[in-house]
Amino acid sequence: MQADIALQQGNIDINVDQHTAYMKDFNQNKKADLFSLTHIPTVPTAIYSSKHPNLQGLTTGSKIAVPNDPSNAARAYRLLAKPAG
């Protein structure tokens, strides 16, 4: 968030590390007007477990940790909603 604040205040000219969902949330919550110049590919996201070899092994009551920030939470929910395959 420090880079976004510095960008909004004019202390820096470009922030290279930014997710679109995070930027939109930042703009809304901080009354900012940041915008995207170009798309940068991100590292693929994965689901990890030390107990389950696949999602089919999950049952009612299984606990799933999801990131607490808008961009990564959205990526996690999309990944969980994606059909197994």
ABEGO torsion letter per residue (X at the ends): XAAAAAAAAGABABBABBBAAAAAAAAAAAGBABBBABBBBBBBBBBBBAABABAAABBBGBBBBBBABAAAAAAAAAAAABBBX
